[in-house]
Amino acid sequence: MERKSREESINLASEILGYIESEKLTLDEKKKIVADSVDNFSNYVTKAILAHRKSVSNDFSVVEWEDEAAVFRDTMGDEYIDCLGGYGVYLLGHRHPKVVSAVQAQLNRYALHSQEMVDPLRGYLSKLLAYITPGDLQHSYLVNCGTEANEMALKLARLATGKKCFISTEKGFHGKTMFSLSASGKSTFREPYHPLVPGFQHVPYGDADAVEQAIRMLIATGETVAGVIVEPIQGEGGINIPPDNYLPRLREICDKYECLMIVDEVQTGMGRTGTMFGVDHWGVVPDIMTLGKALGGGVMPIAAMVAKKKWWKKMEENPFLLGSSTFGGNPLCCAGAIAGISAILEENIPQIAKEKGDYFMKHLHEMQKRYPDVLVDVRGKGLLIGMEFATNELGFTLAKQLFTKKILVGGTINNATVIRLEPPAVMTYEQIDYVLTCIEEGIAQLSKERAVSHSS
């Protein structure tokens, strides 16, 4: 399209701000926002997003507009129960009052840092992270999202050890920037960008012996190994839980071969799995931990790399060697993260996630026993739950059915064989029961249709 005039641009901006600042929209305004949203995504974002992510029912009249607790509402006021939880963002729910209050208070003071003066909230948040993370993790590097945190972790491992290669896992997911993508183990995301960053060797997830074998072979052929990067529980890979000896063995292997254990807690951290961090299930302390998603309290976008002091020496020589993020650790995001951590601790969110997760899992396991032809497996910890279906089509059909009943769930990206349930911990048991009832109704219908199809 051709560049528009200054006046036309001002008029468009004013129209949009009118919607944002309006306390109540007219019916015509609501309809226009819906129509504009479809047109804007088609022409100015990416049309494919409409089909892939914004509405699993292909009903483009659903445009999200408001949210609170465990629900969001569309422009027409229809309410949806959020069992997707922003793929882990909304552990505290939508717009938790304590987090919103802290961000608003900081916004009334100042929003972004000067880049030159010392900004106190970055230091306070880093200290708080040192308080709550396992073992002797101490120094934080604050960024904007999970893939950035993993980029920093991988760079720090090379910087601190002087070594080059990494071991990562099949089906692992660490982000889509080039270094993080190189660590990820899903061909769908990797193939379009070859050649990726060299020095990564992938092994099966959950197999500690394969990790040790890969390290031994690299060393035997003259390579050096900087670290092993792993998720405590694979999220995007399909909610895969490792054997109980896996992470402890990785800790031993990393110590034996003097390489760093990097644990990606972007999705599992902050209480999602029923403990404060995923590694807490196995009592393991990594050398480097990455955090994101729920770290911002469901209000602000922030992520972090947290590392042991012993690996921080090069950073003391040049604090900008890893990077110099313009917005990383900004006051608004730090305020949200500090308030989010406070709420997680005060409300004992990890325990709530465990109890509600156990409740979900109990009923889902019963469904799996009743309908094994449709629901192949149920697995998870806390409120990170995977429902594995016999086929991708069955999972996708159930997701669409649930959407028509005002429930939002998520598959793994580009795949619905495993449906993820990552609801907010603030979801009520009444809401959980409604979700479970709708899931069972959908699975029962799919099982019945499958039986008829096979008999004919």
N, C-alpha and C positions, 0 to 999 in steps of 0.2 A: 504494500500500500504506500501511497505518497505521504510525505510528512504533512501533518495538519498545521493550521495556523495557531498562533499563540492564543487567540480568542477561543478557538474551538477546543484547545487543550484545557484552558481554564474552565470552560463550561462543563467538560466531561468530569474534571476533578471535582468541581462544585457539586455536580449531580451525585457522584459517588459519596462524597463527604456528607451530603444530605441524608443518604441512606444510613450511613454509619452513625450519625449523630441523632437520628430520629428515635424518639422513644416508642413510637408506634407507627407502623407502616400501613398505608391504605392497601386495599385489595389490588388495585391497579399497580401500585408500586411493587407489591409482592410478585405479581405476575411478570412485571418487567424485569425484576432481578433474576427470576428463573430463566426467562428468555435470553437475557443478556449473558447469563452464566454459560449457557450452552453455546451461544455464539462466540463468547470470549475464549472458551477452552478450544473450540473448533478452529478459530482463526489466529489466536495469539498465544496459546499455551501449546497443547498437543491434543488433537481430537481423540486419539486412542485412549487417553486417560478416562474419557467419559465411559467407554465400554469396559475398561480394565479395572478401574478403581473407584470411581465416584458413585456408582450404583450397580450393584451386582444383579439387580432386577431389570437393568436397562430402562428404568423409569427416570428420565432426566428431569422430571418435575420435582425431584427431591434435592433441594439445595440447603445445606445446613446453615443455620443462622444464629442459634442460641444454644447454650449448654449449661449444665450444672450437675453436680454429684455424679450419678451413673447414667445420665441421659443427655442426649442432644435433641434439639428441635429444628425442624425445617422452617422455611419462610412462611408456611401456612399454619404453623403452630403444632403440627403433628410431632409426637414425642417418640423417640427411639431409645431402646435400652442398648447401651454400649458394651458389648462383650468383646470387642476388638481392642478397645483401650489404646488406640494410637500405636499398636504393636508394642505396648509396654509403657507408653508415656503417662497414661492417666491412672497410675496406681492410687493416687490420692483423690481421684475423681476429677471432674471438670470444675475449674475455678474454685478450688478449696479456699474458704474465706481467709484463712491465716496467710496463705501465700499471696493472694490478691492484695490483702491489706499491706503486706510488706513491700510489694512492688509499687503500689500506689504511693506509699509513704516515701520511698526512694525517688520516685518520679517527681514528687513535689519538691525534692531537694536538688537533685541533678541526675541526668539520665545516663550519659556516657562519660568515660574518663578522658582526661586531657592527653594521654599518651606520654606525658613527661613527669607530672607530679605522682607521688605515691598514692594509689587508690586503696583505701582501707578495706573495702569489702572483699577484694580479691585475697588479701591476706587472712581475713577472718574466715572466709570459706575454706581456704586451704588448711588452716589450723583445725577447723571442724572436721574436715575430711580425714586428717591425721588421727583425730580422736576416734572416729567411728570405723575406720578400715582395719582389716586384720593385722596382727603382728606389728612389725616395725615399719610399715609403709608411712612415709612422712611428707615428701615433697610433691606438690601438685602443679600441673600445667593445665590451665583452663582454656577450653576452646568452645566451639559452637555446636558441634554434633559428634556422633559416635565415630564416624569414619576419620574425622580429624584426630580424635583421641588415639585411635589405633595407628594412624600415621606417625604421631609423635612417639608412641610406644616403640614402634619398630625402629624409628630413627634413633631413639635413645639407646636401644639395645645395641645397635651397631656402634654408636658413639662411645658407650660406656665400656664395651668389651673389646672393641677394635676388630671384631670378627664380622663375618659377612652373611652366612646362610641362615635360613629359618626353616623350621618344620611346622607345617600347618596341616589341617585335616580336610579330608573329603567331606563335602556338604557343609563345611564351616562357612560362616558369613561374618565378615568384619568391615564391610562397607564397600563403596564403589569408586573412591578415588584410587589412583593408580597403585600406590603401595598397599593399601588395604585390600584392593581388589586382587592383587597378586597373592595375598595371603588367603583369600576366600577360595572355597573349593567347589564352586558351582559353575559348570561350563557355560550355561546360558548367559551369565554375566561376563565371563572372561573372554570368550572367543572373539567377540567383535573388536577387542582392543589389543590383541597380540601384535608385537611382542610386549609382554608385561615386564615389570621389574624383575630382573634375574635373581636367582638365589633362593627360590622357594621349592621345597619338596613336600608333596602332600601324601599323607598316609591315612588309613582308615581311622575314623573316630572311635575312641573307646579302646584302642589297642596300644597299650603302652610299650609292648615289645616291638611293635612296628616303628614307634618313635625312636627307641634306642637303636634299632637296626639301621634306620636312616642316618642317625647321627654318626654311628660307627663307620658306615660306608663313606660318608662325606669326609670324615677325618682321614680315613684310610686312603682316600684318593687325593689328599692334599688340600681339602677345603677346610674352612673354619665355620663353626656354628655359633651364631649370636644368640639365638633363642628359639623357644617353642611357643607358639601362640594358639590358644584354645579357648573355647567357650565352656563354662562349667556344665551347661546344658545347651545343646544346639537348639536355637529358636527357628530361624529361617530354614534350617536343614530338616525340620520336621519334629521338633520337640523330642530330641533324642537324649536320653539320660545314660551316662556312662556307667560301667561297673564301679562298685564302691572302692576298688583299689586303684582306679585309673588316675585320678588327680594326685593322690599320695605318691604313686609310682612316678608320675611325671616330675614331681618335686625332687625325688631321689635321683632321677636321671639327669635333670638339669644341674643338680649339685655335683654329680659324678663327672659330668663332662664340661663343667664350668660355663654353662650358657644360661640365659635368663628365662625364667618361666613368666610368660605374659598371659594374663587371664582377662578375657574380654567379658566384662560384666555389664555391657551397655544395656542389654535386655534383662539380665537376671538380677542386677544389683538393686539396692535400696529397699529390699523386702519382698519383692515380687514372688520369690519361690518359697516363702515361709521362713527364711532366715534373712538376716540383713544383707548378706551377699551369698551368691551361689556356692562359693568355695567353703562357706561355713558349714555346709552339710557334711563336708569331708575333712574339716579342720586343717585346711591347707593355707599357707601364706605365700602368695606369689611374689616375684621381684617387682613386677609392674602390674597394675590393675587399671583397666579403663572403664569409665562410667559415662552414662548419658541417659537419654529418654526420661525416666522418672526423676532424675537428678534435679530437674527444673521445677519439681512440684506440680507438674501438669499445667504450668502457666508460662514458663520461660524456656527458651531453647539454650541449653548449656550442656557441656560434656567435660570430662576431666581425665587426665592421665595422672595416676598417683604411683610414686616409685619409692623404693628404699633409698635412704640417704647415701649408702655406699656407692650407688650408681650415678650420683648427681655431680661428680667432680668436674666433668667437662662443662657442665652448665654453669658452674661457679666461675669458670675461666671466661665464658662468653654466654650470657643469659639469653641471647637471641639466636643461638646456634641452631636450635631445633626449629624455630619459627618466630614470627612476631605478629600474631593475629591482631588485626585492628579492633575487632569486637570481642575477642576472647576474654572472658573474665570481666565483662562490663558490669557496672554497679546494679543495673536492673536485674540482670540474670543472676548475679550473685545473691541479691536480696531474695529472689524467688527460691533459689537453691537452699539458702540458709533457713528460710521459713519452711520449706518442704521437709528438710531433714528434721527440724524441730517437731513438725507435725507427725512425721513417721515415728519418731522416738516417743513422743508424748502419748500418741494414740495406740502405740504398740502394733503398728501396721503389719510387721512380719508375722506376728501371732495370728492376727485377724486373717491374713492371706492364707496361712496354713489351715486354719479352721474352716474357712469358706471353701478353700481348695479341696480339702478332704470331703466336704459335703458334696461338692460338684462331682468329684471322682467316684464316690460311693454310688451315686445314682447313675452315672455314666457307665460304670462297670456292670451294673445290673442290666442296663440297656444292651450293652455289648453281648452279654450272655443270652439275652432274648432274641437279638437280631444279628447273629454273627455273620450272616450272609451279606449284610450291609456295613455294619460297624466292625471292622477287623480288630482294632486295638484302641485302648485309651491309656494315655500315659502323661505324666507330668509331676510337678511339685508345686505346692502352693497354688497361686493363680496364674501359672503358666502351664496350660493344659492342651494336649493334642488329641484330636479324634481322627483316627486313620480309617479311611473308607476303602471298600474293595476296589473302587475305580475313581478316577478323577471326576467323571461325570456325576457319580453319586454325591460326592462332596460338594460339587458346584451346584447341583440341584437343591440340596439341603440348604446351602447358603442363600440361594434365591428364595426358597420357601420361608426361611426365617426372616428375611428382609421384608417380605409381605406382611409378616406379623410384627413388624416394627422392632426387630432385633438385628443388630449388626455384629457379624462375626468375620473372621479373616482366614483365608488360606495362607499358605506360604506363597510368596510372590510368583505369579505365573503357574501356580499349581494348587488344586483344591483337594488332592488326595488326603492331605492332612489339614483339617480345619483347626485353627488356633482359637482358643478361648483365653483372653487376657483381660478380664473385666477389672474395673476399679475395686479396690478393697472396701470402698464405702457402699458397694451394691448391697441392697437389703436382701434378706432371705425371701421376702415376698417376691422380689424381682427375680431372684435365682430360681425359685420354684416355677415361675411363669416361663422362664427360659428353658428349664429342664422339661416342662410339659410340652412346649412347642418342639423341642428337639426330638422327644420321643414320638410325638404325633407324626413328625416328618419322616423319621426313620421307619416307623411302622408302615407308613404309606409306601415308602420306597421298597420295603421288603415285600409288601403285598404285590406291587407292580412287578417286581423281579420274579416272584413266584409264578405269576400269570404268564409273563414273557417266556420263562423257561418251560412251562408246561405246554405252551403252544409252539 
